Amino acid sequence: MPILATDTDHRLRKQALRLKREVVRMATAAGARTVTSKVHEDNAPMLALNRKLGATVERQDPYDSPPNPYLVCTIALV
């Protein structure tokens, strides 16, 4: 799974939104049905961005002990 990140110097410039939209566009063009990413539960900006793009956000395995700090964000493609 590729790792995508926005450099700290470029945050708050909507670079992550542009990057994520491009990933969705490329995945759609390739015939994918979903785009899935794992986001740390403390990364509120990225969770909000995924929700803005229509992602469902859920815990990877709610029964993990200790709980896994990463949430799964899934965007369904049409």
N, C-alpha and C positions, 0 to 999 in steps of 0.2 A: 504494500500500500504506500503510495507516494506521500511524502510529508510536505505540506504547504504551510508557509508562515509569512507573516508580514513583519519586516524589519522594524524595530522600535522607532527609528527615525521617520518611518512612513505611516505610522498609525494616525488615525483621525483624519486621513485623507481619502477614505473610501477605497483604498487599494485592495483590502481584503474582500470587499463586496464585488469589485470588478473581477478579481481573481476567481472567486467562487462562482460568479455568473458565467465566466468563461469555462470553468470546469463543467457546469451544468449544460452549457451549450455543446461542448465537445462530447459529453456523455450521451446527450440526446442524439446528436449526429451519428454516433457510433452504434445507436440502437439499444443503449442501456435502459433499464427500467427504473433504476434507483441510483442515487449518489449517497453514499454513506460516509460519515466521518465520525471520529471519536474526539470529543472535546472535554477538557478538564472541567469539572463542576464549578471551579472558581473563575472560569473564563467567561464571565457574563457578557462581554461584548460579542464574542464569537457565538455563544448560545443564542443571543438576540438576533444576530445576523442570519443564522440558520433558520430560526423561526420566521424571520421576515421573508425568507425564500420558500416558506411553506413546509419546513422540516418538522417531523415528529421527533421529540426528544425523550429518550427513556434510558433508564439505568441498564447497563449491559447485563448484569445478573443481580437482581435485587437480593438474592440469597447469599452472595459472597460475604465471607467473614474473614478479615475486615472488608467493609464495602469498597468496591473499586471506585476510585475518584473520577473515572472517565465515563461520560454519557455518550450514547450513540444517537447521532442526528441523521435521520433518513429523509431524503427529498425524493418523493415519487415523481417520475418523469412521465409525460404524456406523449 
